Amino acid sequence: MWILKTLLFLVFLVAVTYFVTLNGSTWVDVKLTDTGVPHEVHLVFLLFQAFVIGAVVWFIVTVSHEITFRRAIRKLKQENADLLQEVAGLRNISLDGIETEKPSDER
């Protein structure tokens, strides 16, 4: 499985490198507001910024999901421990006070 992941990552890296070499000298105008003055930036720099912003958003979402999952697991482990303690208590109950019914010989 790791070979497939490595191969896909390598193909992605080659595609990005090819795209960057084709557009290495391209400049684009970026306007941050409607009335703002456009700023000229390299397309590669703009793509890098978009990648970094996407990676940061992905990281924040992943961390929030991980925290949620860990809370749920902790809650389930606590519930499991409580249930095991209850079962152990039920196993230790004395059966002396319980009357046993004798089966009747009715046929």
C-alpha positions in Angstrom: 0.0 0.0 0.0 2.8 2.4 0.8 4.2 1.8 -2.7 1.0 2.9 -4.3 0.9 6.1 -2.0 4.5 6.9 -2.9 3.8 6.4 -6.6 0.8 8.6 -6.6 2.6 11.3 -4.6 5.5 11.1 -7.2 3.1 11.5 -10.1 1.4 14.5 -8.4 4.9 16.1 -7.7 5.9 15.6 -11.4 2.6 17.2 -12.5 3.1 20.2 -10.2 6.7 20.6 -11.3 5.7 20.5 -15.0 2.9 23.1 -14.4 5.3 25.4 -12.6 7.9 25.2 -15.3 5.3 26.1 -17.9 4.0 29.1 -16.0 7.2 30.2 -14.2 7.3 33.6 -15.7 3.6 34.4 -15.7 2.4 37.4 -13.7 -1.2 37.8 -12.6 -3.1 40.8 -11.2 -4.7 40.3 -7.7 -7.3 42.7 -6.4 -8.0 42.1 -2.7 -11.0 44.5 -2.7 -13.3 45.8 -5.4 -11.9 49.3 -5.2 -8.4 48.2 -4.5 -5.4 48.6 -6.7 -4.4 45.4 -8.5 -1.1 43.9 -7.4 1.1 42.0 -9.8 2.4 38.7 -8.4 3.9 35.5 -9.8 1.4 32.8 -10.5 3.6 30.3 -8.7 3.6 32.4 -5.6 -0.1 32.8 -5.7 -0.6 29.0 -6.1 1.8 28.4 -3.2 -0.2 30.8 -1.0 -3.5 29.0 -1.9 -1.8 25.7 -1.1 -0.6 26.9 2.3 -4.1 28.4 3.2 -5.7 25.1 2.1 -3.2 23.1 4.2 -3.9 25.2 7.3 -7.7 24.9 6.9 -7.3 21.1 6.4 -5.1 20.9 9.5 -7.7 22.8 11.7 -10.6 20.6 10.5 -8.5 17.4 11.1 -7.6 18.5 14.6 -11.1 19.3 15.5 -12.3 15.9 14.2 -9.6 14.2 16.1 -10.5 15.9 19.3 -14.2 15.0 18.8 -13.3 11.3 18.2 -11.0 11.2 21.2 -13.8 12.6 23.4 -16.2 10.0 22.1 -13.7 7.2 22.7 -13.0 8.4 26.2 -16.7 8.6 27.0 -17.3 5.0 25.6 -14.3 3.7 27.6 -15.8 5.2 30.8 -19.2 3.8 30.0 -17.6 0.4 29.3 -15.7 0.5 32.7 -19.0 1.4 34.5 -20.8 -1.5 32.9 -18.0 -3.9 33.7 -18.1 -2.8 37.3 -21.9 -3.3 37.4 -21.5 -6.8 36.0 -18.8 -7.7 38.5 -21.2 -6.4 41.3 -24.0 -8.6 40.0 -21.7 -11.6 39.9 -20.9 -11.2 43.6 -24.5 -10.9 44.8 -25.4 -13.7 47.2 -28.2 -16.0 46.0 -29.1 -17.2 49.6 -32.3 -15.1 49.8 -33.7 -16.3 46.5 -36.2 -19.2 46.7 -35.7 -21.8 44.1 -38.8 -23.2 42.4 -38.9 -27.0 42.2 -40.2 -28.2 38.9 -43.6 -29.8 39.2 -44.2 -33.3 37.9 -47.2 -32.4 35.8 -47.4 -34.2 32.5 
